């Protein structure tokens, strides 16, 4: 198969393909962002872009304007299971960065489940996102792969024009006193095999994150090998 082509989605057919991709990634019971809504948001200045391989949609990213000029909220990033391990998630985010900077957008925010290792490594370690806001049970009761535990989320700030993001500079997290917070190796599997332990892990990480954020710490890096967040004083 050939490499990926990155471009804005065009028309209801491609938006519908993005809607279907959400079901593949998050499960049939999860409620996807509808095709018509994404198309309207794109028309009003939002980002709905995809990665195509031989004409097939293999990943997409969806973001929309916020009340703050120069700030975009990134709502969805999906990579088809067949494309996992290809680095497509990073490539989609870098496409989003270029798209935003070309339009004067310098900050992108999004939420993600802090107990999912792949997302933590992508958002904090590889992209250079920073987090200091913990959202408790943000979406309430969820279905699909998120069913069975409180829907806690970290809010990530991705400062597109910072040295940390543009040049991959990470030395700043070593300054000052740091603390580490570990997470489970496979939270999805834990939810299926031991829900009581999965909820216990959710509450443990919640308590630590909220406490350290209140003390003035922020997430600055993620150690993928040890599965640990690294927090330093802001």
CORVENBEL-V138196 format. One record per residue. N is the residue number from 1. SS is DSSP state (alpha for helix, beta for strand, coil for the rest). BURIAL is # if it has 9 or more other ideal C-beta (glycine too) atoms within 8 Angstrom, else .. Layout:
<<N SS BURIAL> <N SS BURIAL>>
//
This chain:
<<1 coil .> <2 coil .> <3 coil .> <4 coil #> <5 beta .> <6 beta #> <7 beta .> <8 beta .> <9 coil #> <10 coil .> <11 alpha .> <12 alpha .> <13 alpha .> <14 alpha #> <15 alpha #> <16 alpha #> <17 alpha #> <18 alpha #> <19 alpha #> <20 alpha #> <21 alpha #> <22 alpha #> <23 alpha #> <24 alpha .> <25 alpha #> <26 alpha #> <27 coil #> <28 coil .> <29 coil .> <30 coil #> <31 coil .> <32 coil #> <33 coil #> <34 coil .> <35 alpha #> <36 alpha .> <37 alpha .> <38 alpha #> <39 alpha #> <40 alpha .> <41 alpha #> <42 alpha #> <43 alpha .> <44 coil .> <45 coil .> <46 coil #> <47 beta #> <48 beta #> <49 beta #> <50 beta #> <51 beta #> <52 beta #> <53 beta #> <54 coil .> <55 coil .> <56 beta .> <57 beta #> <58 beta #> <59 beta #> <60 beta #> <61 beta #> <62 beta #> <63 beta #> <64 beta #> <65 beta .> <66 coil .> <67 coil .> <68 coil .> <69 coil .> <70 coil .> <71 beta #> <72 beta #> <73 beta #> <74 beta #> <75 beta .> <76 beta #> <77 beta #> <78 beta #> <79 beta #> <80 coil #> <81 alpha .> <82 alpha .> <83 alpha #> <84 coil .> <85 coil .> <86 coil .> <87 coil .> <88 alpha #> <89 alpha #> <90 alpha #> <91 alpha #> <92 alpha #> <93 alpha #> <94 alpha .> <95 alpha #> <96 alpha #> <97 alpha #> <98 alpha .> <99 alpha #> <100 alpha #> <101 alpha #> <102 coil .> <103 coil .> <104 coil .> <105 coil #> <106 coil #> <107 beta #> <108 beta #> <109 beta #> <110 beta #> <111 beta #> <112 beta #> <113 coil #> <114 coil #> <115 coil #> <116 coil #> <117 alpha #> <118 alpha .> <119 alpha #> <120 alpha #> <121 alpha #> <122 alpha #> <123 alpha #> <124 alpha #> <125 alpha #> <126 alpha .> <127 coil #> <128 coil #> <129 coil #> <130 beta #> <131 beta #> <132 beta #> <133 beta .> <134 beta #> <135 beta #> <136 coil .> <137 coil .> <138 coil #> <139 coil .> <140 coil .> <141 coil .> <142 coil #> <143 coil #> <144 alpha #> <145 alpha .> <146 alpha #> <147 coil .> <148 coil .> <149 coil #> <150 coil #> <151 coil #> <152 coil #> <153 beta #> <154 beta #> <155 beta #> <156 beta #> <157 beta #> <158 beta #> <159 beta #> <160 coil #> <161 coil .> <162 coil .> <163 alpha .> <164 alpha #> <165 alpha #> <166 alpha .> <167 coil .> <168 coil .> <169 coil .> <170 coil #> <171 alpha .> <172 alpha #> <173 alpha #> <174 alpha .> <175 coil .> <176 coil .> <177 coil .> <178 beta #> <179 beta .> <180 beta #> <181 beta #> <182 beta .> <183 coil #> <184 coil #> <185 coil .> <186 coil .> <187 alpha #> <188 alpha .> <189 alpha .> <190 alpha #> <191 alpha #> <192 alpha .> <193 alpha .> <194 coil .> <195 alpha #> <196 alpha .> <197 alpha .> <198 alpha #> <199 alpha #> <200 alpha .> <201 alpha #> <202 alpha #> <203 alpha #> <204 alpha .> <205 alpha #> <206 alpha #> <207 alpha .> <208 alpha #> <209 alpha #> <210 alpha #> <211 alpha .> <212 alpha #> <213 alpha #> <214 alpha .> <215 coil .> <216 coil .> <217 beta #> <218 beta #> <219 beta #> <220 beta #> <221 beta #> <222 beta #> <223 beta #> <224 coil #> <225 coil .> <226 coil .> <227 coil #> <228 beta #> <229 beta #> <230 beta #> <231 beta #> <232 beta #> <233 beta .> <234 coil .>>
//
